[in-house]
């Protein structure tokens, strides 16, 4: 592949400032922070799967504050109803008409906390919103704010009181990431410093929604050359051929991989994407989309299996 010289990255400074700001709150998790920001730049949604207490909610709140986005949080529980998320029409006797009262989904960054504790019916209330940026309520279609970004957290599915997300719901998340425990030195700082909750209260925005919209548009303009498109296509084809997977990657997954690679390249200050960008985002984009077809397939991650089977251009 021909590689051109890096072009000036007009958005590099505010985005680097955003990365640094988030890294000051979520310690020792630079890669996960970068993935979450890449997901936002790619106009996707992110699922954070991990044990309680490792910083999933804090990351979502810090991201909203740093980017200057309106924020709403919904705590998913077994008795949560779709109307608790979308909103409801209430009959106003004074005017003798129904008036729509919007739910928390009408925001720019929605934290769906512990999404897998709600029933599948409630989980599905997010499907249209995440795919089309709109919701249909009482036969009327209502647009959601722009940008619209869902950060969902879920506890491991082997914990009590959880409902596994269906594959159609998982596919709506451009990325799935795990935070894990912090490194020892980072955890020492967590113990010694003031609480992250207080730190969030003092966190000032480093970008505006308009800045973010501009950065998202520039991400879409990042060049993906023919050899790199062929590489992505080879990865998709391999996923469909390999019997280790119950089914292969969908066209939507292929588009997600390209968009995520463009965003990763953009954060690097480049206006062109490389195979290294695809490989950097591959686990977060494909692992939750490729259920194992055989027991031995679970020992190797899908991303690693694809990466080893397909030659880099």
N, C-alpha and C positions, 0 to 999 in steps of 0.2 A: 504494500500500500504506500502511495506517495504521501509524505507528510509535509505539510507546509509550516512555515514559521508561525508561531503564536501571534495572534492579533491582539491589540489592546483590549482589555476587558473593561468596558465602561461601567459594568455593574459590580466589578470585583470588590471595590472598597466597602460599600454598604453590606454586601453579602458576607464578606469576611468579618465585618463588625458584628453581624448577626451570629455567625458561627462562634466568635469569641465570647459574645454575651451569653449564649446558651451553654457554652463549655464552662463558664464561670458558675453556672447553677447546677448543671448535671455533670458531675465530676468523673473524669476517666472514661467517658463514653463518646469520644470525638467521632468515631465512625458512625455510630447510631444517630448522632445529631446530624451529621452530614447527609445520611440517608433520609432522615425525616425532612430536612430542608429540600433535598433533591425531589422528594415526592411532592412537596408543596409547589415547587417550581414547575414540575411536570403536570400540574393540575390533576394530581391523583389523590388517593386517600390512603392512610396508613393504619395498619393494625399492629398494635404493640402487645405481644404475648409474653407474659412472664408471671412470676410469683408476686403476690401483694407486697408492697413496701419497697420496691426497688427504684421508684421514681417515674413510673409511667405517667401518672396524672401530672406530676410536676413538669415533665417535659412538654406536655400539651399546653399547660398554662404559660410556661415560659415562652414557647413558640408564638402563642397568640399575642403576648405582651411585646415581645421583641419586634414582631412584624406589624404592630399597631392594628390588630384585627379585633372585631367584635367577637366575644367569646360566650359560649353557653355550655353548661355541663348537665348531662342527664345521667343519673345513677340508674343503671338497668337492674331491675329486680324481677322476680318471677311474676308479680302481679302488675307490672307495667303494661299499659295499653297503648296501641298505636296513636290514639288521640292525645296521649300524654306527651308525645313527641311532635306530632304534626300540627295539633291545634284542633279546635272544635267550633262548630257554629251553634250559637246560643240565641234562643228567641228572646228578643227585647220587646216586652209588652208595651212600653211607651211608644215605640215606633211601629209596633205590629209587624216586625220583620226579623229575619235571622241575621245576626251579625257574627262574622268570623273573628275568632280570637286566635291569633297565631301562636303556635307552640315554639319551643326552644330551637327547633330545627331552622328557624328563620334567623340565622346568624352567619357569620363568616367562618368561624372555626367552632365546630361542634365536637365536644368531647363526649363520646358514647362510652361511659365508664363501665367496665365489666359487662360488655355487650352479651357475652354468652351466658349470663345469668337470667336473661329474659327469654320468653318463649319464642319459638320460630315465627309465630305470627307477628310479634312485636319487632323482631329483628328485620323482618321483610319490609317494615314500614320505611326503611332507609334505602331500599333498592332503587326506586325511581329517582330519589334525590341524589344519590351518589353517581348514577349513570347520566342523568339528563339535567341536573341542576334545577329541578322543579318537583312539585308534588301535586297530586290530584286529590282533591278533597271535595266531597259532595258534588262530584261531576265537574268541578271547576279546577282548571290548572293554574297554579300559582308559582311564579318564578322565585327562586331563592336568591339571596344576595350574592354578589360576585366580589371577590372570590368566595367559593364555598368549599371548605376543607373539613373532612371528617377524620378525627383521630379517635380510633376505637381501641380500648384495652380489653384484654381478656385474660382470665386466669387459666392455668393448665386445665385441660378438659377432664383430667382424672380427679379433679377436686369436686367435692359434694356441691350439688345445686347448680350444675352447669348444663347447658344445652350446646352441643357441638354446632358450629356454624355450618350451614349447608354449603356445598361447593359453589352454587350460584352466588351466594353472599361473599364467600372468600374471594371469588374472581373479581368482585367490585373493588377490592383493595389492590392498588397498584403495588404496594409493598407490605410485607410482614417483617417486623424486626423484633429482636429480643434484646433487652438491656443487660440482664445478668447482674451478678453482684459486682460492686465496684472493686477496683484494685486496692490492695491494702493501704497504700499511701493516700489514695483518694478518700477511702473510708475514714482514715485518721483525720483528714480535714473536715469531713462531715461531722465527726464527733466533736471537733474542737471549735468549729465556727458556729455562727448563729443559724437558726433554723432556715431551711429553704423557703418556708412559707413567708417568713418576714422578708427574705431576700426578694421574693417575687413581688411583694407589695411595693418595693422600691425600684423595680425594673422599669426602665424608660424605653419607649420604642426607638429602634434604630432605623426603621423603615416605615413607610406608610402603605396603605392598600394600593395607592396609585403607583408607588415604586415597585410593589410586588407585581402588579399587572404588567408593568413595563418589562420587568425581569422575566416573567412568564412568556411574554411575546418574543423576547430575544432568545429564550431557550428553544422555542419552536423553530427559530431560524438557524440554529446550530446545524452545520452541514454533516450529513451522514452519506458518505460516498458509497459507490456501488460495491466495492469489496466488503465493506462493513455490513451493508444490507444483506449480502450473500452469507456472511458469517451468522447473522441473526437468523436468517432463513434456514441455514444448516442446523443450528441449535434447535429450532422448532421442529424440523423434519426428523432429527434424531430422537426427540422426545416422543414422537408419534410411532417411531419404528421400534424403540426399545421396549421389550416386553416387561421390563422391571416396573414400568408405570402402567397404572390401570387405564389411563388415557393420556394423550399428548396435550401439548399447549394449544390453546385456541388462537385464532387471529387476534382477538383482543389482547391476549398475553403477549403476542409478538409486538403489537403496537406499544404496549406498556414497557417492554424491554427497550425499544428504541427511544421512547420519550424519557425514560429514566437515564439512559446513557447520555442523551443530550444534556439533561440537567446536571449530571455529574461532571461532564466536560465543561459546562458553563461555569460551575463553581470552581473549576481549575483555571478559569480565565481564558478558555479557548473557544473559538467559534467553529470548531470541527470536533467530531467524536472519533475515538480510537477503540480498537478491540479491548484495551485495558479498561475503558469506561464500561463496556458491556460486562466484562468479567467482574468489575467492582460491584455492580448492582445485581448481578445474576442471582445470587442466593436470595436476596430480599424479594425479587420479582417472581421467581419461578418455584421456590421450594413449597409454598403453600398451594400451588396450582397443580402439583404432580403427585397425586396419591400413589403409594407403592402398590404394585401389582403382585409382588411376591414378598415373602417374609425376609429373604436375604437382602432385598432392595432397601430395607430400612437402615441397614448398617452404613450406607454411603448416601450422603445428601444428594438430591436430584441435581443441584447446580454442579457439584463436583463431578458427578457421573457424566453430565453433558459436556463439561469443560474438558474432561479427559478424552472423550470420544470424538470431539470435533476439533480439527486443526485450526489454529489461529492464522488468519491471512497475513 
